[in-house]
Amino acid sequence: MPIVTLTTDIGQNDYIIGAIKGQLLTANPAFNIVDITHSLSPFNYLQAAYICSNAYKYYPAGTFHVLLINLFDAPPRRLLLAEHNKQWIACPDNGILTLVTGSKPASMVSVPIPQTDSLGVLQCTQPLVNALAPLSQGRPLEQVGETGVTIDERYPLRATYGNNWMEGQIIFIDNFENVVVNITRDEFEAQRNGRSFKIVFTRNEMIDTLAQNYSSVAPGEKMAWFNSAGYLEIAINKGNMAGLFGLQGFSETSQQAAALHNKWFYQTVRIFFE
């Protein structure tokens, strides 16, 4: 029974997600459809890449991942279908593919979207569904789409380094307003090299120890740890770190919004080593 995951910025307040599932089941009644989230921000590709890359790796080989984000950023003329780590990713050609995979997949096709007077989400997903069905039944990738694809490539932000410091961008804020930074444990330990450290956010707030988990600190205390995805996470146990300290996920639109409202949101976290 082939697995199909759905991840979108569409939300759950209308019929679209249900209709996409209907398209999939009509094409192949054996599809086992799994929702990852439908609450992506349509403009925060870093958030989407963080969520998808860390969820997808737990699925078995042969899983199909349908990722719809900012589908109408430009007139949609095709969707991409790529093989990555023995799984399949289907998504718009807007840079999200390489943000999730980290590199341009070697095996990839484009699925053309017929241009009609009324072109909505379901008119875009139907040709993709028509390609997934034969692919799930063993047809080669090159037979379900067009090869020789040139795509929009974007890549994840990387932490920056100096002799005694490193700086990362906030890439995700969860429902508890815990803040995830694009610094992995391996990157941190390599730069730390056994030294003491201070994690500094805003102008005068800092953390100088790592917790094992949320129960390691008292309620109301600031903490830092490396989460299940291996990324640095700063938080307040039973508190709202992002809201209290004005922290916001890194994106161009958040900076523009801050300027419009005459506010400043901190989007980076710096670590000093001694």
Sequence and secondary structure as in RCSB ss.txt:
>XXXX:A:sequence
MPIVTLTTDIGQNDYIIGAIKGQLLTANPAFNIVDITHSLSPFNYLQAAYICSNAYKYYPAGTFHVLLINLFDAP
PRRLLLAEHNKQWIACPDNGILTLVTGSKPASMVSVPIPQTDSLGVLQCTQPLVNALAPLSQGRPLEQVGETGVT
IDERYPLRATYGNNWMEGQIIFIDNFENVVVNITRDEFEAQRNGRSFKIVFTRNEMIDTLAQNYSSVAPGEKMAW
FNSAGYLEIAINKGNMAGLFGLQGFSETSQQAAALHNKWFYQTVRIFFE
>XXXX:A:secstr
  EEEEEESS SSSSHHHHHHHHHHHH TT EEEEEES   TT HHHHHHHHHHHHTTS TT EEEEESSTTSS 
  EEEEEEETTEEEEEESSSHHHHHHSS  SEEEEEE    SS  HHHHHHHHHHHHHHHHTT  GGGSSB S  
         EE SSEEEEEEEEE TT  EEEEEEHHHHHHHHTT  EEEEETTTEEE S  SSGGGS TT EEEE
E TTSEEEEEETTS HHHHHTB    HHHHHHHHHTT   B EEEEEE 
